[in-house]
Amino acid sequence: MKTVVRFIILASISMLWSCEKAIDLKLKDNESPKYVIEGTVTNQPNGAKVAISETKNFGDDNQFNGISGASVKIENNGNTFMLTETSKGIYESTAVTGTPGQTYRLSVNIKGEVFTASSTMPAVVEFLDFTLKPNDVDTTRATPRVKFKDPVAPGNRYWFQQYINDQLQIGYKVLNDEYTPGQEVNEYLVFENRTKNRALNLKKGDRLTAEMHCIDEPVFTYLFSLFGANGSDNGAAPTNPLSNISGGALGFFSAHTSARKTITIP
């Protein structure tokens, strides 16, 4: 039986993590726990990090359930990099800086169980601009615009993570170039306070950050399918997102480029 999970997106999957949190997966009380692996390699310095956790029951808290003692390595072009556990469930290497066009392979051994994945880092697409018009912001919602030039060759995919005052937000956007090869792309992101806590409302001086990643097809598929992990509006049953990790773990491994831009609410 497929494990049905509920996703609470807490992870900063970039190498500029503002905190050591990861996607927290919850499952039905009658399901066996599963390991959750979230790994990334970026083209930025010190760009390899893997978070390993375990699913929880629906009634449990949302704290990161890190798994210690794993053996984690990344291989590329004949080189093997062992990652060190820097805090519970968080494994890092300062020796890896990803190169576009190259393939990276992840191997995780947890108490004899081995999980593997591979990802090819796409070419860099320049993050041209990140802007906000005065009419596109109020106390609970802002819709700034990102701009980039999609390459002529098709098959490009993008992942935008969003931060308010350096805190990663639940919302993110994934795009492909099905209709935009070779075109300038202008796309709006949504930053908003969906809670009843007015202290989290947007205000003058708040910093909005967009982090643009160029991702490969399996990672795009995973992130796109993650939108449906809680079921759709038509009442369809929730399903697991399509992981690129083999061996039975949930999560994903991504080798991607990364670029950031920040604006301040006027």
C-alpha positions, 0 to 999 in steps of 0.5 A, spaced: 500 500 500 502 506 498 503 511 504 499 517 504 503 523 507 502 530 509 507 535 507 509 541 511 514 545 507 519 547 512 526 546 508 531 551 505 534 546 500 539 551 498 546 551 500 544 558 504 540 555 509 537 560 514 536 554 519 536 547 519 529 544 517 527 540 512 520 537 509 516 534 515 512 528 512 506 525 516 503 519 515 497 515 517 498 512 524 497 505 521 503 506 516 510 504 518 515 510 518 519 511 512 526 515 511 526 522 508 532 524 504 533 531 501 539 532 498 542 538 494 548 540 490 549 547 487 554 551 483 555 555 489 561 554 494 560 549 499 554 547 495 553 539 498 548 538 503 543 532 505 538 532 510 535 525 513 529 524 517 523 520 518 516 520 517 511 521 523 504 520 525 499 525 524 498 527 531 506 528 532 509 535 532 512 538 526 519 538 529 525 536 524 525 528 526 533 528 524 536 521 523 543 520 525 549 515 524 548 515 516 553 514 511 552 519 506 557 520 500 556 524 493 560 521 487 562 525 481 567 524 475 571 519 479 571 523 485 567 521 492 566 526 497 564 523 504 559 528 508 559 529 515 554 530 520 554 537 522 547 536 527 542 531 528 540 529 521 544 534 517 550 532 513 554 537 509 561 537 505 565 543 504 569 540 498 563 540 493 562 545 488 557 543 483 559 544 475 553 545 470 553 539 465 555 534 470 552 528 473 552 527 481 550 521 484 548 520 492 548 514 496 546 514 503 547 508 508 542 507 514 543 501 518 545 497 512 539 500 508 542 503 501 538 509 498 541 512 491 539 517 486 543 521 481 541 528 478 545 532 472 546 540 473 543 544 468 546 550 465 546 557 468 540 561 466 541 568 468 536 571 473 535 578 470 531 582 475 526 582 481 521 587 482 515 590 486 510 595 484 507 599 489 500 597 487 502 590 488 503 589 495 499 590 501 499 588 509 498 580 507 500 579 500 505 581 495 506 579 488 513 581 485 516 579 479 522 575 476 525 576 470 529 571 466 531 569 459 529 562 457 534 559 452 532 557 445 534 550 446 527 547 449 527 543 456 529 548 461 526 548 468 526 552 474 524 552 481 523 559 485 524 559 493 521 565 497 524 568 503 521 574 507 526 577 512 531 571 510 526 566 513 524 560 508 516 561 506 511 555 504 510 557 497 514 556 491 514 556 484 516 551 479 516 553 471 518 549 465 519 552 458 513 548 454 511 555 451 517 560 452 523 557 449 528 563 447 523 568 450 524 573 456 520 570 461 516 575 466 513 571 472 509 573 478 511 570 485 506 570 491 508 572 498 503 572 503 501 571 510 496 566 510 496 565 518 491 569 523 498 572 526 498 579 524 505 580 527 507 576 520 503 581 516 508 585 511 510 592 512 515 597 510 522 595 510 521 587 510 526 584 505 523 579 500 528 574 497 527 570 491 532 564 489 532 561 482 534 554 481 535 551 474 533 544 475 533 537 471 526 534 469 526 529 475 526 534 480 521 538 476 517 532 476 517 531 484 516 539 486 510 539 481 507 533 484 508 535 491 503 540 489 498 534 489 500 531 495 495 533 499 489 532 494 486 536 489 480 541 490 476 536 486 476 531 492 481 526 489 485 522 494 492 525 496 498 521 493 506 521 494 510 526 490 514 522 485 521 521 488 528 520 484 531 516 490 531 509 489 531 504 495 524 506 498 525 513 501 521 519 500 524 526 498 529 528 492 536 529 490 537 535 486 544 538 482 542 545 481 544 552 479 542 557 484 542 565 484 538 570 489 535 577 488 532 581 494 528 587 494 525 591 500 518 593 501 518 601 500 
